[in-house]
Amino acid sequence: MAQERARREALEAEAERQRLRTVSPEAGPWTATPWPLLSERERADAVDTVRAEADRILERAGMVLRPIETDHFLFYSEQPRARQERWVRDLDRMYRMLSHEFEIPVRPGIFWGKAVIIVTDERDRFRLMLAQSFRHMAPRWVDGMFFPMGPQSYVIFCVPPRDDIFAALLVHETTHAFMHRFISPVRLPTWANEGFADRMVARLMPENAAIRDRRRQGVAWIRSGGHPLEMLGWYYGDGSWPGEEGIGYSIGYLLVELMARERPDAFIAWIRAIKHGMPWEEALRREFGATPASLADALVRWHLVND
């Protein structure tokens, strides 16, 4: 009887292991234990490790690509070289902007080795890479995802039809990769985690149509009577995020934008406190002088009269 029970439990555990995950990799669990600093030799070895893993990911998907390599990224794509160079320039600009905002050196870099970016033109191949290498099944509407593997950072994309959408997606998901490595892997609350990534898109490319659509949706929702307090508790793992028509993304972006505009130093201090392990509500009170309710009310008041 005991042997049969052990065998059944082993089979159930294996079936669970084989099942593809559908919850966002951002759901955690994540620790506030700080990332250790790497020596120059450890950093070089880390680059070799992620390069070899990128080759394995590509091989499993039937792809052979040579990367464009920068100080911080290994960028693999099936796109023409000129288009690849455009995307890489955006990533390097994003990296410099984030380093400046958080007052950290641009070199040697925040990533474990370098961040790997893989871009395919084929949706089926994109989904195959996610399933084979990350045991993940994304919704059909998803065109890009960041996957942490311990300290390593991999961002996988399928190119959508519009360049402006891809430009926004590239910066958004790679911002997640940067924030995974900033101080510790602990995440901001879901609304701020996503809102911060969209704010980086807006800062780099303020005329981007995708981010302007995000803003219009959020402002219209508020002016039609919506109030964001409830969504401050929405989370990847319980199905509440991102809400109907993805409204959580729009409101998260507007909230982060409000905080960064009104009190930029306190906003950064809030992020740092969370990354060191303080609950976000406590950090909001101590570093920003607000509560979730007062922050939500401030957003409504602002956007009832401001675009």
Stockholm file with secondary structure:
# STOCKHOLM 1.0

chainA/1-307         MAQERARREALEAEAERQRLRTVSPEAGPWTATPWPLLSERERADAVDTVRAEADRILERAGMVLRPIETDHFLFYSEQPRARQERWVRDLDRMYRMLSHEFEIPVRPGIFWGKAVIIVTDERDRFRLMLAQSFRHMAPRWVDGMFFPMGPQSYVIFCVPPRDDIFAALLVHETTHAFMHRFISPVRLPTWANEGFADRMVARLMPENAAIRDRRRQGVAWIRSGGHPLEMLGWYYGDGSWPGEEGIGYSIGYLLVELMARERPDAFIAWIRAIKHGMPWEEALRREFGATPASLADALVRWHLVND
#=GR chainA/1-307 SS CHHHHHHHHHHHHHHHHHSCBCSCGGGCCCCCCCCCCCCHHHHHHHHHHHHHHHHHHHHHTTCCCCCEECSSEEEEESSCHHHHHHHHHHHHHHHHHHHHHHTCCSSSCSSSSCEEEEEESCHHHHHHHHHHHHCBCCCTTCCEEEEEETTEEEEEEECCSCHHHHHHHHHHHHHHHHHHHSSSSCCCCHHHHHHHHHHHHHHHCTTCHHHHHHHHHHHHHHHTTCCCTGGGGCCGGGTCSSCGGGHHHHHHHHHHHHHHHHCHHHHHHHHHHHHTTCCHHHHIIIIISCCHHHHHHHHHHHHHHCC
#=GC SS_cons         CHHHHHHHHHHHHHHHHHSCBCSCGGGCCCCCCCCCCCCHHHHHHHHHHHHHHHHHHHHHTTCCCCCEECSSEEEEESSCHHHHHHHHHHHHHHHHHHHHHHTCCSSSCSSSSCEEEEEESCHHHHHHHHHHHHCBCCCTTCCEEEEEETTEEEEEEECCSCHHHHHHHHHHHHHHHHHHHSSSSCCCCHHHHHHHHHHHHHHHCTTCHHHHHHHHHHHHHHHTTCCCTGGGGCCGGGTCSSCGGGHHHHHHHHHHHHHHHHCHHHHHHHHHHHHTTCCHHHHIIIIISCCHHHHHHHHHHHHHHCC
//
